[in-house]
Amino acid sequence: MITPEADGMAALWALLTATEAAGAFTWLTRLARGLGSDDPRSMDARRADILTACELVGHAPIPASLARDTATESVWQRLVTDPLSGTLLDHGRSTYHPPAGLADHVRARDVYCRFPGCRRTAVDAELDHILAWSDGGTTSDHNLAAYCTHHHRLKHHAGWQVHANPDGSLTWTTPTGHQRTTTPHDYRPEPAPEPASPPCPTTNEPGPDPPRF
């Protein structure tokens, strides 16, 4: 919906889901900040201009001059992304706290707390570096796991160890040396059960007459 405003301006209004609105505003803000500190426009003005004129990576072409200015003001780093969603999965050691996109990816991957047998959902779980940040661990999908608060604390108690396997599973070792392995959530549908064998036919008809001698 368009609402006329003063001085030849107009307001463009859209009713979105809370998730879509927050996501759109977040991306507009990130793109606006990427224009650099020398841009004289306010953040609101930048967001409005980006909404109507130029979108960046993965969306549409932008003017060459804007691309050069943005690149000049940017910090370059290696990006490992999900091939389908484009979510950045590996921030290396550039940040300790997982950004929203990576955090959402890990929670959606795990679905539940990754402690063996725990069924608390990962929606509000705490994300933990499997290899501790202090030991050189990276903020990446393969080094993050979702734990409920209780098991997150338990992991850091003396004697507990967690090892990440190449297939994405986690092997927990208890203080007594016992091991259990958990895997990310399997989104594939459960196979259909095999049809039951039909029951053997029954009959109450009398059998053939015995032979005559």
C-alpha positions as CSV (number, residue, x, y, z in Angstrom):
1,M,0.0,0.0,0.0
2,I,1.3,3.5,-0.9
3,T,0.5,6.5,1.4
4,P,1.1,10.0,0.1
5,E,3.5,12.1,2.2
6,A,4.6,15.8,2.2
7,D,7.2,17.3,-0.1
8,G,6.5,14.9,-2.9
9,M,7.3,11.8,-0.9
10,A,5.3,8.6,-0.3
11,A,5.4,5.7,2.1
12,L,5.4,2.1,0.8
13,W,3.8,-0.2,3.3
14,A,3.7,-4.0,3.3
15,L,2.2,-6.5,5.8
16,L,4.6,-9.3,6.4
17,T,5.1,-12.1,8.8
18,A,7.3,-11.1,11.8
19,T,10.1,-13.4,10.5
20,E,10.0,-12.0,7.0
21,A,9.9,-8.4,8.2
22,A,12.8,-8.9,10.7
23,G,14.8,-10.7,8.0
24,A,14.3,-7.9,5.4
25,F,15.2,-5.2,7.8
26,T,18.3,-7.0,9.0
27,W,19.6,-7.5,5.4
28,L,18.8,-3.9,4.5
29,T,20.8,-2.8,7.6
30,R,23.8,-5.0,6.8
31,L,23.9,-3.8,3.2
32,A,23.6,-0.2,4.3
33,R,26.5,-0.5,6.7
34,G,28.5,-2.1,4.0
35,L,28.4,1.2,2.1
36,G,31.1,2.6,4.4
37,S,31.4,5.4,6.9
38,D,32.1,8.0,4.2
39,D,28.5,7.8,2.9
40,P,26.8,11.0,4.0
41,R,23.3,9.5,4.1
42,S,21.7,8.4,7.3
43,M,21.1,4.7,7.9
44,D,17.4,5.1,7.1
45,A,18.2,6.9,3.8
46,R,20.6,4.2,2.9
47,R,18.1,1.4,3.6
48,A,15.5,3.2,1.5
49,D,17.8,3.7,-1.4
50,I,19.0,0.1,-1.3
51,L,15.4,-1.1,-1.2
52,T,14.5,0.8,-4.5
53,A,17.9,0.9,-6.4
54,C,20.5,-1.8,-5.7
55,E,20.8,-5.0,-4.1
56,L,24.0,-6.9,-3.5
57,V,25.3,-10.4,-3.6
58,G,22.9,-13.1,-4.7
59,H,20.1,-10.7,-5.6
60,A,20.8,-8.4,-8.6
61,P,23.5,-6.4,-10.3
62,I,24.6,-3.1,-8.8
63,P,26.5,-0.1,-10.4
64,A,30.2,-0.7,-10.7
65,S,31.0,2.5,-8.8
66,L,29.0,1.3,-5.8
67,A,30.6,-2.1,-5.9
68,R,34.1,-0.5,-5.9
69,D,33.2,1.8,-3.0
70,T,31.7,-1.1,-1.0
71,A,34.7,-3.4,-1.7
72,T,37.2,-0.6,-0.6
73,E,35.5,-0.2,2.7
74,S,35.1,-3.9,3.4
75,V,37.1,-6.5,5.2
76,W,37.8,-9.6,2.9
77,Q,37.6,-13.1,4.3
78,R,37.1,-16.6,3.1
79,L,33.4,-17.5,3.0
80,V,32.0,-21.1,3.3
81,T,28.3,-21.1,2.5
82,D,25.5,-23.5,2.2
83,P,25.0,-24.2,-1.5
84,L,21.2,-24.0,-1.2
85,S,20.4,-21.2,1.2
86,G,23.6,-19.2,0.9
87,T,24.0,-19.2,4.7
88,L,27.5,-18.5,5.8
89,L,28.6,-21.6,7.7
90,D,32.2,-20.9,8.6
91,H,33.3,-17.6,10.2
92,G,36.7,-19.0,11.2
93,R,38.0,-17.1,14.2
94,S,36.7,-13.8,13.1
95,T,33.9,-13.9,15.7
96,Y,33.2,-15.9,18.8
97,H,29.4,-15.6,18.9
98,P,27.6,-17.3,16.0
99,P,25.8,-14.8,13.8
100,A,22.0,-15.3,13.4
101,G,22.2,-17.2,10.1
102,L,24.7,-19.7,11.4
103,A,22.9,-20.1,14.7
104,D,19.6,-20.8,12.9
105,H,21.4,-23.3,10.6
106,V,22.9,-25.2,13.6
107,R,19.6,-25.3,15.5
108,A,17.7,-26.5,12.5
109,R,20.3,-29.1,11.8
110,D,20.3,-30.5,15.4
111,V,16.5,-30.0,16.2
112,Y,17.2,-31.4,19.7
113,C,19.9,-31.1,22.3
114,R,22.9,-33.2,21.1
115,F,23.4,-34.9,24.5
116,P,22.6,-38.6,24.2
117,G,18.9,-39.2,24.9
118,C,18.0,-35.6,25.6
119,R,14.8,-34.5,23.8
120,R,14.8,-30.8,24.7
121,T,14.4,-28.8,21.5
122,A,17.2,-26.8,20.0
123,V,15.0,-23.7,19.3
124,D,16.2,-22.0,22.5
125,A,19.3,-24.1,23.0
126,E,22.8,-22.8,23.8
127,L,25.4,-23.1,21.1
128,D,28.7,-24.5,22.1
129,H,32.1,-24.7,20.4
130,I,33.0,-28.4,20.4
131,L,36.7,-27.6,20.2
132,A,36.9,-24.7,22.7
133,W,37.5,-21.2,21.3
134,S,40.4,-20.9,23.7
135,D,42.0,-24.0,22.1
136,G,41.7,-22.7,18.6
137,G,38.2,-23.8,17.8
138,T,36.4,-22.0,15.0
139,T,32.9,-20.5,14.8
140,S,31.6,-22.9,12.1
141,D,28.8,-25.4,11.6
142,H,31.1,-28.4,12.1
143,N,32.4,-27.0,15.4
144,L,29.1,-25.9,16.9
145,A,26.4,-28.0,18.6
146,A,23.2,-27.2,20.3
147,Y,22.8,-28.1,24.0
148,C,20.1,-27.5,26.6
149,T,21.4,-25.4,29.5
150,H,21.8,-28.4,31.8
151,H,23.9,-30.5,29.4
152,H,25.9,-27.5,28.2
153,R,27.1,-27.1,31.8
154,L,27.6,-30.9,32.1
155,K,29.9,-30.9,29.1
156,H,32.3,-28.6,30.9
157,H,32.5,-30.7,34.0
158,A,35.7,-32.6,34.6
159,G,35.9,-35.9,32.9
160,W,33.4,-35.3,30.0
161,Q,34.6,-35.2,26.5
162,V,32.9,-34.6,23.1
163,H,34.4,-35.5,19.8
164,A,33.1,-34.4,16.4
165,N,33.2,-37.1,13.7
166,P,33.5,-36.4,10.0
167,D,29.9,-37.5,9.3
168,G,28.5,-34.8,11.7
169,S,27.9,-37.2,14.6
170,L,29.2,-36.5,18.1
171,T,30.8,-39.1,20.4
172,W,30.4,-38.4,24.1
173,T,32.7,-40.0,26.6
174,T,31.6,-40.1,30.2
175,P,34.0,-39.8,33.1
176,T,33.8,-43.5,33.5
177,G,34.9,-44.1,29.9
178,H,31.5,-45.1,28.4
179,Q,30.8,-43.7,25.0
180,R,27.5,-42.7,23.2
181,T,27.1,-41.2,19.8
182,T,24.4,-38.7,18.6
183,T,23.7,-37.6,15.1
184,P,22.0,-34.5,13.6
185,H,18.3,-34.8,13.0
186,D,17.3,-36.9,10.0
187,Y,14.7,-35.0,8.0
188,R,14.0,-37.9,5.6
189,P,10.6,-39.4,5.9
190,E,10.4,-42.7,7.7
191,P,10.2,-45.6,5.3
192,A,6.7,-47.0,4.9
193,P,6.1,-50.2,6.8
194,E,6.1,-53.4,4.8
195,P,2.6,-54.7,4.2
196,A,1.6,-57.4,6.6
197,S,1.4,-60.9,5.1
198,P,-2.2,-61.9,4.4
199,P,-3.6,-64.4,7.0
200,C,-3.7,-68.0,6.0
201,P,-7.2,-68.9,4.6
202,T,-9.3,-70.9,7.0
203,T,-12.3,-73.1,6.1
204,N,-14.9,-74.9,8.0
205,E,-15.8,-77.1,5.0
206,P,-15.5,-80.9,5.7
207,G,-12.6,-82.6,4.1
208,P,-12.9,-85.3,1.4
209,D,-14.5,-88.6,2.2
210,P,-12.1,-91.3,3.3
211,P,-11.3,-93.9,0.7
212,R,-13.7,-96.9,0.5
213,F,-12.2,-100.5,0.9
